[in-house]
């Protein structure tokens, strides 16, 4: 078979493109919701952090999860909670924000390593190839733990936090502000979330590249 594998590759590429567009649209919509309901979003995120900390403690006490990775997870969520003090605004140079980004990667590595070693030990103690490993979490359980206890809060903060506090009115913007105190461009960009800003930046870049290619094509046609 020659054509069917090519059709499969083409379908995979098209599906990946649609999936990417769906994720970008979802992030954009969530950012819009957070901008409209900032106070509610802050309450929900704060309670979510406390709930996940409680889940991690219960997993450590009841299910015998490793102590030090659990402590790292709790500390990470305490650092995430520190980003809520100026919600929804954040400075990209803020030590808490930088520490949060680093802790996301460290947490992912530590827990991935833990579950990998746990799986290796479970298979080593099998007496037969056909035996099922005992006390081994399923893929659904591992994926759920990563999704809820490792990725959920950082992902929610990424969608909710706004890095546009750098464009708030200052002494240097007095000449560009109107009589009302804030110009239209600042009003438009003030509450823009990080995910929304990322999607807008990608779309603007694609639009600029498309416009440049059209302009170049017209210039070549004239020549």
N, CA, C and O of each residue as an XYZ file, in Angstrom:
892
protein
N       0.842     -1.202      0.000
C       0.000      0.000      0.000
C       0.877      1.251      0.000
O       1.831      1.364      0.770
N       0.528      2.181     -0.880
C       1.284      3.423     -0.975
C       0.413      4.656     -0.698
O       0.850      5.601     -0.041
N      -0.811      4.629     -1.203
C      -1.655      5.818     -1.091
C      -2.250      5.946      0.308
O      -2.309      7.044      0.860
N      -2.694      4.816      0.890
C      -3.352      4.871      2.199
C      -2.436      5.423      3.295
O      -2.901      6.232      4.098
N      -1.155      5.027      3.373
C      -0.283      5.665      4.378
C      -0.144      7.168      4.180
O      -0.082      7.920      5.153
N      -0.095      7.616      2.908
C      -0.029      9.060      2.661
C      -1.294      9.759      3.131
O      -1.243     10.850      3.699
N      -2.454      9.101      2.883
C      -3.713      9.657      3.379
C      -3.713      9.712      4.904
O      -4.219     10.665      5.497
N      -3.144      8.686      5.536
C      -3.051      8.680      6.995
C      -2.194      9.812      7.526
O      -2.566     10.473      8.496
N      -1.029     10.045      6.888
C      -0.175     11.160      7.295
C      -0.878     12.499      7.101
O      -0.804     13.374      7.964
N      -1.564     12.660      5.960
C      -2.284     13.900      5.698
C      -3.391     14.118      6.720
O      -3.592     15.234      7.199
N      -4.113     13.040      7.053
C      -5.159     13.153      8.062
C      -4.609     13.512      9.431
O      -5.232     14.274     10.170
N      -3.447     12.970      9.777
C      -2.828     13.303     11.062
C      -2.448     14.776     11.120
O      -2.650     15.432     12.142
N      -1.896     15.300     10.019
C      -1.512     16.709      9.982
C      -2.733     17.611     10.101
O      -2.730     18.585     10.854
N      -3.785     17.271      9.343
C      -5.013     18.070      9.401
C      -5.639     17.998     10.794
O      -6.100     19.010     11.321
N      -5.656     16.807     11.386
C      -6.212     16.659     12.731
C      -5.421     17.445     13.763
O      -5.999     18.053     14.663
N      -4.092     17.435     13.633
C      -3.250     18.211     14.560
C      -3.536     19.707     14.421
O      -3.592     20.428     15.417
N      -3.716     20.167     13.184
C      -4.017     21.589     12.974
C      -5.346     21.971     13.603
O      -5.455     23.008     14.256
N      -6.362     21.128     13.405
C      -7.669     21.404     14.004
C      -7.599     21.353     15.528
O      -8.237     22.161     16.203
N      -6.832     20.410     16.075
C      -6.682     20.321     17.519
C      -6.009     21.571     18.073
O      -6.417     22.096     19.109
N      -4.969     22.049     17.373
C      -4.285     23.270     17.803
C      -5.227     24.468     17.785
O      -5.231     25.275     18.714
N      -6.022     24.582     16.729
C      -6.985     25.680     16.645
C      -8.034     25.580     17.743
O      -8.446     26.597     18.299
N      -8.471     24.361     18.061
C      -9.463     24.178     19.119
C      -8.897     24.596     20.472
O      -9.583     25.254     21.255
N      -7.642     24.215     20.754
C      -7.020     24.596     22.021
C      -6.856     26.109     22.099
O      -7.126     26.713     23.138
N      -6.410     26.724     21.000
C      -6.241     28.180     20.990
C      -7.580     28.889     21.199
O      -7.654     29.880     21.925
N      -8.631     28.381     20.566
C      -9.955     28.983     20.738
C     -10.439     28.834     22.178
O     -11.022     29.761     22.741
N     -10.193     27.661     22.774
C     -10.584     27.457     24.163
C      -9.851     28.387     25.107
O     -10.456     28.956     26.016
N      -8.536     28.550     24.898
C      -7.765     29.469     25.733
C      -8.281     30.899     25.585
O      -8.398     31.629     26.569
N      -8.582     31.284     24.374
C      -9.088     32.639     24.120
C     -10.417     32.854     24.848
O     -10.634     33.899     25.462
N     -11.300     31.858     24.773
C     -12.610     31.993     25.411
C     -12.475     32.039     26.931
O     -13.149     32.832     27.588
N     -11.599     31.185     27.499
C     -11.395     31.201     28.943
C     -10.816     32.530     29.411
O     -11.193     33.036     30.468
N      -9.903     33.096     28.628
C      -9.348     34.405     28.981
C     -10.429     35.472     28.990
O     -10.432     36.347     29.855
N     -11.348     35.406     28.032
C     -12.461     36.359     27.993
C     -13.326     36.225     29.241
O     -13.746     37.230     29.815
N     -13.599     34.980     29.667
C     -14.415     34.766     30.859
C     -13.738     35.322     32.108
O     -14.384     35.938     32.956
N     -12.420     35.095     32.213
C     -11.699     35.588     33.385
C     -11.693     37.106     33.413
O     -11.818     37.699     34.485
N     -11.549     37.755     32.252
C     -11.555     39.209     32.194
C     -12.896     39.771     32.655
O     -12.946     40.835     33.274
N     -13.979     39.062     32.358
C     -15.303     39.541     32.730
C     -15.650     39.224     34.180
O     -16.459     39.927     34.787
N     -15.050     38.175     34.746
C     -15.382     37.747     36.115
C     -14.086     37.574     36.904
O     -13.761     36.466     37.329
N     -13.355     38.649     37.099
C     -12.044     38.571     37.752
C     -12.152     38.156     39.208
O     -11.380     37.316     39.671
N     -13.105     38.736     39.940
C     -13.246     38.435     41.367
C     -13.621     36.975     41.577
O     -13.062     36.306     42.446
N     -14.561     36.482     40.788
C     -14.970     35.085     40.898
C     -13.820     34.151     40.524
O     -13.622     33.123     41.173
N     -13.061     34.501     39.480
C     -11.931     33.664     39.064
C     -10.880     33.581     40.170
O     -10.297     32.520     40.392
N     -10.638     34.683     40.858
C      -9.658     34.673     41.955
C     -10.116     33.767     43.087
O      -9.313     33.016     43.640
N     -11.402     33.827     43.440
C     -11.921     32.963     44.505
C     -11.826     31.496     44.114
O     -11.427     30.655     44.919
N     -12.196     31.195     42.873
C     -12.165     29.804     42.414
C     -10.738     29.265     42.406
O     -10.501     28.142     42.849
N      -9.780     30.057     41.904
C      -8.393     29.608     41.854
C      -7.816     29.416     43.255
O      -7.087     28.456     43.505
N      -8.143     30.330     44.164
C      -7.638     30.205     45.536
C      -8.162     28.940     46.203
O      -7.395     28.211     46.833
N      -9.457     28.671     46.072
C     -10.032     27.456     46.658
C      -9.483     26.216     45.968
O      -9.288     25.183     46.608
N      -9.231     26.313     44.662
C      -8.670     25.182     43.929
C      -7.279     24.828     44.445
O      -6.952     23.649     44.578
N      -6.468     25.822     44.732
C      -5.119     25.576     45.262
C      -5.190     24.881     46.613
O      -4.472     23.911     46.857
N      -6.066     25.381     47.502
C      -6.216     24.744     48.812
C      -6.717     23.308     48.672
O      -6.268     22.421     49.399
N      -7.637     23.077     47.749
C      -8.180     21.731     47.557
C      -7.104     20.770     47.063
O      -7.037     19.632     47.527
N      -6.267     21.206     46.135
C      -5.220     20.330     45.602
C      -4.171     20.041     46.663
O      -3.655     18.926     46.730
N      -3.849     21.017     47.486
C      -2.918     20.772     48.605
C      -3.489     19.703     49.530
O      -2.765     18.811     49.972
N      -4.799     19.792     49.828
C      -5.434     18.780     50.662
C      -5.397     17.398     50.030
O      -5.168     16.405     50.721
N      -5.620     17.323     48.723
C      -5.561     16.042     48.017
C      -4.160     15.448     48.089
O      -4.010     14.243     48.291
N      -3.139     16.273     47.926
C      -1.767     15.770     47.980
C      -1.419     15.249     49.368
O      -0.741     14.230     49.496
N      -1.876     15.940     50.403
C      -1.630     15.474     51.768
C      -2.334     14.142     52.011
O      -1.752     13.237     52.609
N      -3.586     14.013     51.553
C      -4.315     12.760     51.717
C      -3.634     11.618     50.961
O      -3.558     10.498     51.466
N      -3.141     11.896     49.759
C      -2.438     10.859     49.005
C      -1.182     10.401     49.732
O      -0.843      9.218     49.707
N      -0.504     11.318     50.367
C       0.710     10.963     51.111
C       0.385     10.135     52.353
O       1.106      9.189     52.673
N      -0.697     10.484     53.055
C      -1.039      9.804     54.307
C      -1.740      8.476     54.039
O      -1.405      7.466     54.657
N      -2.698      8.466     53.134
C      -3.530      7.280     52.915
C      -2.902      6.322     51.913
O      -2.783      5.127     52.184
N      -2.502      6.838     50.759
C      -1.970      5.981     49.694
C      -0.454      5.848     49.715
O       0.123      5.259     48.801
N       0.192      6.378     50.728
C       1.645      6.227     50.904
C       2.445      6.807     49.745
O       3.435      6.215     49.315
N       2.030      7.940     49.247
C       2.828      8.622     48.232
C       4.137      9.109     48.859
O       4.177      9.360     50.063
N       5.202      9.247     48.073
C       6.503      9.656     48.641
C       6.421     11.013     49.325
O       5.716     11.916     48.876
N       7.157     11.129     50.418
C       7.041     12.319     51.268
C       7.637     13.559     50.602
O       6.968     14.588     50.505
N       8.879     13.470     50.146
C       9.564     14.662     49.633
C       8.927     15.205     48.347
O       8.779     16.422     48.231
N       8.542     14.362     47.372
C       7.809     14.919     46.234
C       6.494     15.572     46.632
O       6.082     16.565     46.031
N       5.829     15.012     47.654
C       4.588     15.626     48.127
C       4.859     16.993     48.740
O       4.118     17.946     48.502
N       5.927     17.082     49.533
C       6.289     18.384     50.108
C       6.624     19.379     49.007
O       6.258     20.551     49.096
N       7.319     18.919     47.969
C       7.622     19.798     46.837
C       6.339     20.281     46.166
O       6.234     21.448     45.787
N       5.362     19.383     46.020
C       4.097     19.787     45.422
C       3.355     20.795     46.264
O       2.780     21.743     45.731
N       3.357     20.607     47.586
C       2.684     21.557     48.480
C       3.368     22.914     48.428
O       2.703     23.946     48.346
N       4.704     22.915     48.475
C       5.442     24.177     48.401
C       5.177     24.882     47.075
O       5.042     26.104     47.030
N       5.105     24.109     46.001
C       4.837     24.691     44.688
C       3.487     25.402     44.675
O       3.368     26.499     44.129
N       2.480     24.787     45.269
C       1.159     25.407     45.274
C       1.101     26.613     46.210
O       0.316     27.534     45.990
N       1.926     26.607     47.245
C       2.028     27.809     48.084
C       2.632     28.960     47.275
O       2.204     30.108     47.398
N       3.633     28.639     46.448
C       4.221     29.666     45.573
C       3.199     30.134     44.549
O       3.104     31.328     44.265
N       2.424     29.189     43.985
C       1.365     29.590     43.057
C       0.376     30.530     43.734
O      -0.112     31.482     43.125
N       0.089     30.249     44.993
C      -0.849     31.094     45.743
C      -0.310     32.507     45.898
O      -1.083     33.463     45.971
N       1.016     32.647     45.950
C       1.601     33.985     46.053
C       1.322     34.853     44.843
O       1.309     36.080     44.946
N       1.094     34.216     43.675
C       0.763     34.988     42.484
C      -0.629     35.604     42.544
O      -0.966     36.455     41.720
N      -1.442     35.181     43.514
C      -2.803     35.681     43.616
C      -2.868     37.035     44.316
O      -3.929     37.658     44.341
N      -1.760     37.501     44.882
C      -1.814     38.747     45.650
C      -2.103     39.944     44.755
O      -2.687     40.925     45.216
N      -1.707     39.886     43.489
C      -1.958     40.984     42.558
C      -2.799     40.521     41.370
O      -2.757     41.121     40.296
N      -3.552     39.461     41.573
C      -4.370     38.885     40.513
C      -5.322     39.938     39.951
O      -5.914     40.693     40.722
N      -5.488     40.009     38.616
C      -4.950     39.116     37.583
C      -3.671     39.621     36.934
O      -3.277     39.110     35.886
N      -3.014     40.606     37.524
C      -1.821     41.180     36.912
C      -0.571     40.498     37.449
O      -0.538     40.058     38.598
N       0.455     40.412     36.612
C       1.703     39.783     36.999
C       2.836     40.454     36.237
O       2.682     40.832     35.076
N       3.962     40.596     36.896
C       5.178     41.083     36.247
C       6.038     39.881     35.886
O       6.319     39.025     36.726
N       6.449     39.831     34.629
C       7.236     38.692     34.174
C       8.581     38.598     34.883
O       9.202     37.535     34.892
N       9.036     39.697     35.476
C      10.298     39.688     36.226
C      10.082     39.420     37.711
O      11.042     39.442     38.481
N       8.855     39.169     38.124
C       8.548     38.892     39.527
C       9.184     37.564     39.933
O       8.995     36.562     39.244
N       9.943     37.533     41.048
C      10.584     36.274     41.471
C       9.577     35.147     41.694
O       9.881     33.989     41.410
N       8.380     35.468     42.201
C       7.373     34.433     42.418
C       6.907     33.826     41.095
O       6.698     32.616     40.998
N       6.747     34.667     40.087
C       6.324     34.165     38.787
C       7.413     33.287     38.169
O       7.116     32.230     37.611
N       8.670     33.721     38.266
C       9.782     32.922     37.740
C       9.904     31.599     38.496
O      10.130     30.549     37.894
N       9.751     31.661     39.835
C       9.806     30.440     40.635
C       8.662     29.504     40.272
O       8.850     28.288     40.246
N       7.480     30.047     39.991
C       6.339     29.222     39.601
C       6.620     28.482     38.305
O       6.319     27.294     38.189
N       7.195     29.176     37.328
C       7.530     28.533     36.056
C       8.544     27.412     36.246
O       8.432     26.353     35.629
N       9.538     27.652     37.108
C      10.550     26.625     37.360
C       9.955     25.434     38.106
O      10.282     24.285     37.809
N       9.075     25.710     39.081
C       8.492     24.627     39.873
C       7.574     23.740     39.051
O       7.460     22.548     39.335
N       6.921     24.288     38.044
C       6.093     23.456     37.163
C       6.947     22.382     36.488
O       6.571     21.211     36.452
N       8.090     22.791     35.959
C       8.974     21.832     35.285
C       9.578     20.836     36.274
O       9.682     19.647     35.974
N       9.976     21.321     37.450
C      10.574     20.431     38.453
C       9.558     19.409     38.936
O       9.869     18.224     39.060
N       8.338     19.873     39.209
C       7.280     18.956     39.650
C       7.004     17.883     38.609
O       6.872     16.703     38.935
N       6.919     18.304     37.357
C       6.657     17.339     36.289
C       7.769     16.287     36.233
O       7.485     15.096     36.110
N       9.011     16.712     36.321
C      10.138     15.783     36.245
C      10.141     14.831     37.437
O      10.328     13.626     37.270
N       9.935     15.369     38.638
C       9.999     14.547     39.853
C       8.915     13.480     39.855
O       9.190     12.321     40.164
N       7.682     13.856     39.513
C       6.591     12.877     39.542
C       6.677     11.909     38.371
O       6.325     10.738     38.513
N       7.135     12.373     37.229
C       7.331     11.450     36.108
C       8.392     10.407     36.458
O       8.240      9.224     36.150
N       9.453     10.856     37.098
C      10.508      9.924     37.519
C       9.981      8.949     38.562
O      10.314      7.765     38.520
N       9.164      9.425     39.495
C       8.611      8.553     40.538
C       7.738      7.463     39.932
O       7.917      6.289     40.257
N       6.805      7.816     39.067
C       5.913      6.815     38.489
C       6.669      5.866     37.563
O       6.321      4.688     37.474
N       7.698      6.360     36.872
C       8.497      5.490     36.014
C       9.233      4.437     36.827
O       9.224      3.257     36.477
N       9.882      4.871     37.928
C      10.597      3.926     38.781
C       9.636      2.953     39.455
O       9.950      1.774     39.621
N       8.457      3.454     39.843
C       7.464      2.584     40.466
C       7.013      1.494     39.491
O       6.821      0.342     39.881
N       6.850      1.863     38.240
C       6.450      0.891     37.225
C       7.559     -0.119     36.973
O       7.286     -1.310     36.823
N       8.802      0.338     36.924
C       9.926     -0.567     36.707
C      10.042     -1.584     37.849
O      10.253     -2.773     37.613
N       9.903     -1.101     39.086
C       9.987     -2.021     40.235
C       8.841     -3.034     40.213
O       9.034     -4.202     40.554
N       7.645     -2.583     39.810
C       6.499     -3.496     39.774
C       6.718     -4.605     38.751
O       6.388     -5.760     39.019
N       7.262     -4.278     37.597
C       7.494     -5.298     36.574
C       8.672     -6.210     36.930
O       8.700     -7.369     36.516
N       9.637     -5.703     37.689
C      10.771     -6.540     38.084
C      10.364     -7.632     39.056
O      10.966     -8.705     39.083
N       9.325     -7.354     39.866
C       8.893     -8.335     40.860
C       7.855     -9.320     40.296
O       7.320    -10.140     41.041
N       7.575     -9.246     39.024
C       6.638    -10.195     38.412
C       7.330    -11.543     38.204
O       8.456    -11.598     37.710
N       6.656    -12.620     38.580
C       7.221    -13.953     38.405
C       7.026    -14.485     36.997
O       7.762    -15.363     36.548
N       6.020    -13.944     36.294
C       5.720    -14.393     34.945
C       5.365    -13.186     34.078
O       4.893    -12.162     34.572
N       5.601    -13.332     32.785
C       5.301    -12.255     31.851
C       3.806    -11.973     31.787
O       3.392    -10.854     31.485
N       2.996    -12.992     32.070
C       1.552    -12.855     31.955
C       0.905    -12.359     33.250
O      -0.300    -12.108     33.276
N       1.685    -12.217     34.317
C       1.128    -11.706     35.571
C       0.881    -10.206     35.473
O       1.567     -9.490     34.744
N      -0.101     -9.756     36.216
C      -0.384     -8.320     36.291
C       0.396     -7.733     37.463
O       0.385     -8.310     38.550
N       1.068     -6.606     37.271
C       1.836     -6.013     38.366
C       0.925     -5.579     39.503
O      -0.134     -4.997     39.269
N       1.332     -5.861     40.723
C       0.516     -5.541     41.891
C       0.773     -4.099     42.336
O       1.882     -3.578     42.219
N      -0.274     -3.480     42.844
C      -0.197     -2.131     43.397
C       0.407     -1.142     42.406
O       1.231     -0.302     42.768
N      -0.017     -1.258     41.149
C       0.495     -0.387     40.101
C      -0.637      0.520     39.616
O      -1.659      0.021     39.144
N      -0.478      1.844     39.723
C      -1.534      2.743     39.242
C      -1.716      2.632     37.736
O      -0.755      2.429     36.994
N      -2.947      2.765     37.302
C      -3.255      2.671     35.881
C      -2.863      3.973     35.175
O      -2.562      4.988     35.805
N      -2.880      3.899     33.841
C      -2.566      5.099     33.059
C      -3.561      6.224     33.342
O      -3.185      7.396     33.396
N      -4.836      5.859     33.523
C      -5.851      6.882     33.818
C      -5.569      7.568     35.143
O      -5.712      8.785     35.259
N      -5.169      6.793     36.142
C      -4.870      7.373     37.461
C      -3.651      8.285     37.396
O      -3.650      9.370     37.978
N      -2.614      7.845     36.686
C      -1.408      8.673     36.571
C      -1.703      9.954     35.805
O      -1.292     11.038     36.219
N      -2.423      9.828     34.677
C      -2.760     11.012     33.889
C      -3.647     11.964     34.678
O      -3.502     13.182     34.568
N      -4.569     11.419     35.477
C      -5.440     12.265     36.294
C      -4.638     12.997     37.362
O      -4.897     14.167     37.645
N      -3.663     12.310     37.955
C      -2.833     12.978     38.963
C      -2.041     14.122     38.341
O      -1.983     15.218     38.897
N      -1.435     13.865     37.190
C      -0.684     14.934     36.530
C      -1.606     16.090     36.144
O      -1.259     17.258     36.316
N      -2.789     15.748     35.618
C      -3.692     16.797     35.166
C      -4.214     17.655     36.300
O      -4.358     18.867     36.139
N      -4.506     17.044     37.458
C      -5.125     17.787     38.562
C      -4.073     18.362     39.510
O      -4.126     19.543     39.854
N      -3.128     17.539     39.927
C      -2.200     17.952     40.988
C      -0.918     18.603     40.476
O      -0.200     19.226     41.258
N      -0.615     18.478     39.201
C       0.637     19.044     38.685
C       0.373     20.180     37.700
O       1.016     21.227     37.782
N      -0.560     19.991     36.772
C      -0.728     20.941     35.669
C      -1.901     21.895     35.822
O      -1.879     22.976     35.234
N      -2.925     21.538     36.587
C      -4.176     22.297     36.568
C      -3.994     23.735     37.027
O      -4.414     24.661     36.332
N      -3.377     23.936     38.182
C      -3.216     25.301     38.713
C      -2.284     26.140     37.844
O      -2.636     27.278     37.534
N      -1.103     25.638     37.429
C      -0.280     26.460     36.518
C      -0.989     26.805     35.216
O      -0.854     27.920     34.711
N      -1.749     25.851     34.668
C      -2.478     26.121     33.439
C      -3.550     27.177     33.673
O      -3.729     28.075     32.850
N      -4.267     27.074     34.796
C      -5.291     28.067     35.119
C      -4.672     29.443     35.336
O      -5.243     30.449     34.915
N      -3.516     29.500     35.985
C      -2.841     30.787     36.178
C      -2.370     31.363     34.848
O      -2.443     32.572     34.632
N      -1.888     30.505     33.961
C      -1.448     30.976     32.654
C      -2.599     31.595     31.878
O      -2.429     32.614     31.208
N      -3.771     30.977     31.971
C      -4.937     31.506     31.274
C      -5.432     32.785     31.935
O      -5.891     33.700     31.250
N      -5.343     32.859     33.276
C      -5.983     33.942     34.015
C      -5.107     35.167     34.176
O      -5.591     36.292     34.059
N      -3.817     34.966     34.445
C      -2.951     36.099     34.745
C      -2.731     36.969     33.522
O      -2.722     36.486     32.390
N      -2.558     38.246     33.766
C      -2.318     39.213     32.693
C      -0.951     39.824     32.889
O      -0.603     40.264     33.984
N      -0.179     39.848     31.816
C       1.148     40.462     31.856
C       1.109     41.880     31.317
O       2.154     42.442     30.992
N      -0.086     42.474     31.214
C      -0.218     43.787     30.601
C      -0.138     44.923     31.603
O      -0.448     46.061     31.251
N       0.270     44.656     32.856
C       0.381     45.759     33.795
C       1.529     46.687     33.435
O       1.610     47.795     33.965
N       2.423     46.259     32.540
C       3.496     47.127     32.092
C       3.005     48.248     31.201
O       3.732     49.218     30.992
N       1.794     48.151     30.667
C       1.276     49.180     29.788
C       0.267     50.059     30.490
O      -0.411     50.853     29.837
N       0.144     49.942     31.815
C      -0.747     50.827     32.540
C      -0.238     52.260     32.459
O       0.960     52.470     32.270
N      -1.124     53.260     32.596
C      -0.698     54.660     32.461
C       0.392     55.022     33.451
O       0.325     54.638     34.619
N       1.389     55.754     32.998
C       2.482     56.219     33.842
C       2.836     57.636     33.426
O       2.176     58.220     32.566
N       3.876     58.188     34.034
C       4.267     59.570     33.744
C       4.657     59.728     32.282
O       4.454     60.788     31.689
N       5.223     58.662     31.699
C       5.660     58.759     30.327
C       4.535     58.681     29.323
O       4.747     58.933     28.137
N       3.303     58.325     29.787
C       2.191     58.182     28.884
C       1.219     59.353     28.979
O       0.138     59.295     28.394
N       1.573     60.400     29.691
C       0.647     61.501     29.889
C       0.282     62.167     28.576
O      -0.856     62.597     28.390
N       1.236     62.254     27.670
C       0.962     62.935     26.421
C       0.022     62.162     25.528
O      -0.651     62.750     24.681
N      -0.039     60.843     25.699
C      -0.861     60.039     24.822
C      -2.221     59.735     25.413
O      -3.072     59.163     24.731
N      -2.448     60.106     26.679
C      -3.730     59.841     27.289
C      -4.702     60.940     26.943
O      -4.318     62.086     26.707
N      -5.958     60.577     26.917
C      -6.994     61.539     26.595
C      -7.456     62.232     27.848
O      -6.877     62.052     28.919
N      -8.500     63.026     27.717
C      -8.998     63.767     28.864
C      -9.549     62.830     29.927
O      -9.568     63.183     31.106
N      -9.985     61.675     29.545
C     -10.498     60.721     30.515
C      -9.411     60.053     31.322
O      -9.717     59.412     32.327
N      -8.151     60.173     30.927
C      -7.047     59.660     31.723
C      -6.363     58.454     31.121
O      -5.188     58.228     31.409
N      -7.048     57.655     30.286
C      -6.462     56.459     29.705
C      -6.828     56.427     28.236
O      -7.993     56.603     27.878
N      -5.821     56.200     27.367
C      -6.125     56.152     25.943
C      -6.800     54.840     25.577
O      -6.838     53.907     26.379
N      -7.333     54.772     24.362
C      -8.114     53.610     23.956
C      -7.262     52.356     23.871
O      -7.721     51.266     24.210
N      -6.001     52.508     23.413
C      -5.138     51.339     23.264
C      -4.817     50.717     24.615
O      -4.770     49.493     24.742
N      -4.593     51.569     25.642
C      -4.306     51.056     26.978
C      -5.519     50.355     27.553
O      -5.386     49.312     28.192
N      -6.709     50.916     27.334
C      -7.920     50.267     27.818
C      -8.095     48.893     27.184
O      -8.528     47.939     27.832
N      -7.752     48.816     25.915
C      -7.915     47.555     25.199
C      -6.953     46.503     25.713
O      -7.303     45.325     25.776
N      -5.725     46.915     26.087
C      -4.683     45.955     26.447
C      -4.573     45.727     27.939
O      -3.870     44.807     28.358
N      -5.239     46.529     28.761
C      -5.013     46.446     30.202
C      -5.377     45.082     30.768
O      -4.585     44.500     31.509
N      -6.556     44.554     30.437
C      -7.001     43.319     31.047
C      -6.723     42.085     30.220
O      -7.315     41.037     30.476
N      -5.854     42.168     29.250
C      -5.624     41.048     28.348
C      -4.813     39.969     29.036
O      -3.722     40.225     29.544
N      -5.359     38.745     29.048
C      -4.670     37.646     29.682
C      -3.485     37.166     28.872
O      -3.347     37.498     27.695
N      -2.622     36.374     29.516
C      -1.412     35.910     28.850
C      -1.741     34.983     27.697
O      -1.135     35.083     26.629
N      -2.702     34.072     27.899
C      -3.079     33.160     26.823
C      -3.686     33.917     25.652
O      -3.389     33.634     24.491
N      -4.550     34.894     25.974
C      -5.165     35.692     24.920
C      -4.121     36.511     24.179
O      -4.173     36.629     22.955
N      -3.163     37.083     24.924
C      -2.101     37.859     24.294
C      -1.241     36.980     23.388
O      -0.797     37.418     22.327
N      -1.008     35.726     23.819
C      -0.215     34.806     23.003
C      -0.938     34.476     21.704
O      -0.340     34.490     20.628
N      -2.248     34.175     21.816
C      -3.024     33.861     20.614
C      -3.081     35.069     19.684
O      -2.914     34.930     18.472
N      -3.318     36.264     20.253
C      -3.357     37.477     19.433
C      -2.016     37.730     18.754
O      -1.964     38.134     17.593
N      -0.920     37.486     19.496
C       0.402     37.697     18.915
C       0.671     36.769     17.745
O       1.224     37.183     16.726
N       0.272     35.491     17.898
C       0.464     34.534     16.801
C      -0.372     34.926     15.585
O       0.110     34.891     14.453
N      -1.631     35.300     15.828
C      -2.506     35.696     14.722
C      -1.984     36.955     14.029
O      -2.012     37.048     12.802
N      -1.504     37.930     14.824
C      -0.957     39.144     14.224
C       0.291     38.852     13.402
O       0.485     39.424     12.330
N       1.137     37.954     13.912
C       2.345     37.584     13.176
C       2.001     36.912     11.850
O       2.602     37.202     10.816
N       1.008     35.993     11.903
C       0.581     35.329     10.665
C       0.017     36.349      9.687
O       0.285     36.278      8.488
N      -0.776     37.311     10.203
C      -1.336     38.341      9.337
C      -0.270     39.217      8.709
O      -0.361     39.565      7.532
N       0.755     39.581      9.499
C       1.838     40.409      8.958
C       2.635     39.658      7.897
O       2.998     40.225      6.866
N       2.906     38.373      8.158
C       3.645     37.588      7.164
C       2.840     37.455      5.883
O       3.387     37.558      4.785
N       1.523     37.222      6.024
C       0.663     37.113      4.848
C       0.621     38.424      4.070
O       0.676     38.423      2.840
N       0.523     39.560      4.798
C       0.488     40.858      4.131
C       1.802     41.147      3.416
O       1.799     41.681      2.307
N       2.931     40.799      4.043
C       4.236     41.021      3.424
C       4.398     40.178      2.164
O       4.939     40.644      1.161
N       3.917     38.912      2.221
C       4.039     38.049      1.046
C       3.176     38.568     -0.103
O       3.584     38.497     -1.263
N       1.976     39.092      0.212
C       1.122     39.647     -0.830
C       1.742     40.898     -1.441
O       1.698     41.097     -2.655
N       2.328     41.748     -0.574
C       2.968     42.970     -1.073
C       4.153     42.636     -1.970
O       4.352     43.266     -3.009
N       4.944     41.634     -1.558
C       6.097     41.234     -2.356
C       5.651     40.653     -3.692
O       6.292     40.881     -4.718
N       4.549     39.900     -3.677
C       4.047     39.307     -4.917
C       3.573     40.390     -5.880
O       3.813     40.306     -7.084
N       2.899     41.406     -5.345
C       2.446     42.509     -6.189
C       3.612     43.265     -6.776
O       3.578     43.662     -7.941
N       4.665     43.473     -5.963
C       5.851     44.180     -6.455
C       6.529     43.390     -7.573
O       6.978     43.973     -8.560
N       6.606     42.074     -7.426
C       7.207     41.247     -8.474
C       6.374     41.278     -9.753
O       6.914     41.277    -10.859
N       5.026     41.307     -9.585
C       4.172     41.345    -10.764
C       4.339     42.668    -11.529
O       4.302     42.688    -12.760
N       4.521     43.768    -10.790
C       4.719     45.058    -11.440
C       6.022     45.123    -12.198
O       6.120     45.735    -13.262
N       7.039     44.466    -11.616
C       8.335     44.445    -12.294
C       8.278     43.586    -13.553
O       9.280     43.452    -14.255
